[in-house]
Amino acid sequence: MVPTKKLKIAFLGLFVIFIIGSLGYHLIEGWSITESLYATVITLSTVGYGDFYPHTEGGRFFTVFLIIFGVGTMFYTVVLFAETMVETRFRMLMGRGKLDKMIKKLNNHYIICGCGRIGYLICRELAEEKIPFVVIDNNPEVIQKIEDEGFIYYKGDSTQDKTLLATGIKRAKGIVCVLPSDAQNLYVILTAKELNPEIYILSRSEEEESEHRLLRAGADRVMSPYILGGMRMAMAILRPAMLDFIEITTRRQSLELKMEEITVCDGSPIAGTSLEESEIRHRYGLIIVAVKKDSGKMIFNPLASYAIESGDKLIAMGEDENMIRFSRACLGQ
């Protein structure tokens, strides 16, 4: 039985003893409820001032019963309460120390500032892909939810320098700002860029007019969930077939098609070859929808003569098993 449940049962038992004691003295000795409760308390606490004591034989027998069953319950509850408090504090200290060690081991990770509805979904996706990350939040209910999921977290304020430093911002690959207000996200962006000028920053935008401010502050990309949601709902009305295609290719559980971004690394056998020569479609059953260059330029529907270079990010579409094989080839494995 967990300590919290045992403590609840102990307090419930003690409460019942107090009720029985108060009613017993009230009915047997004829004392008022207040006097009966007072007599019960001093009896169970073994104080015994002597100003209230039973005068009847029935009252004395009742007091013996109350001492035998009540005093033990009283001391058991007090000891269990103290033990639970000490154990909880010890667990918190040990847990915090363990989390700190885990955070110190993180490298090239992502920092998620805020774990509301959007932040939680981001964390779940990163966890599914086994991408290292740490969550920052200071809401006790959110922290409990994070603990239940097993995410690495830091309890604190994302807008403070010490919090970002404690989560390893100087070693981090990117930071995601999904705090409730644009002002908070703006402050985190400015602080993050000051502590690590090379870090990639993705920010949420509440207001449409805030987007350019967040970009000017140093965010690499700003997204508004309301705009994206609105556009997707409009697409469901205007172009439902297109929306179905997007959902099929982006849904994690999809068994039909999958769309992935795969980077061509040094040493990959397809680097330096054209799309036609690489035989990606023939050997892996994949379609290259687009290519993103290191410069950021996007090439959509590349020609068969396009020469694949190391560092290119290929946007491929196909079945999951074929995607895994192609990923290994791009890594040079």
Secondary structure, 3 states (H helix, E strand, C coil): CCHHHHHHHHHHHHHHHHHHHHHHHHHHCCCCHHHHHHHHHHHHCCCCCCCCCCCCHHHHHHHHHHHHHHHHHHHHHHHHHHHHHHHHHHHHHHHHHHHHHHHHHCCCCEEEECCCHHHHHHHHHHHHCCCCEEEEECCHHHHHHHHHHCCCEEECCCCCHHHHHHCCCCCCCEEEECCCCHHHHHHHHHHHHHHCCCCEEEEECCCHHHHHHHHHHCCCEEECHHHHHHHHHHHHHHCHHHHHHHHHHHCCCCCCCEEEEEECCCCCCCCCCEHHHHCHHHHHCCEEEEEECCCCCEEECCCCCCECCCCCEEEEEECHHHHHHHHHHHHCC
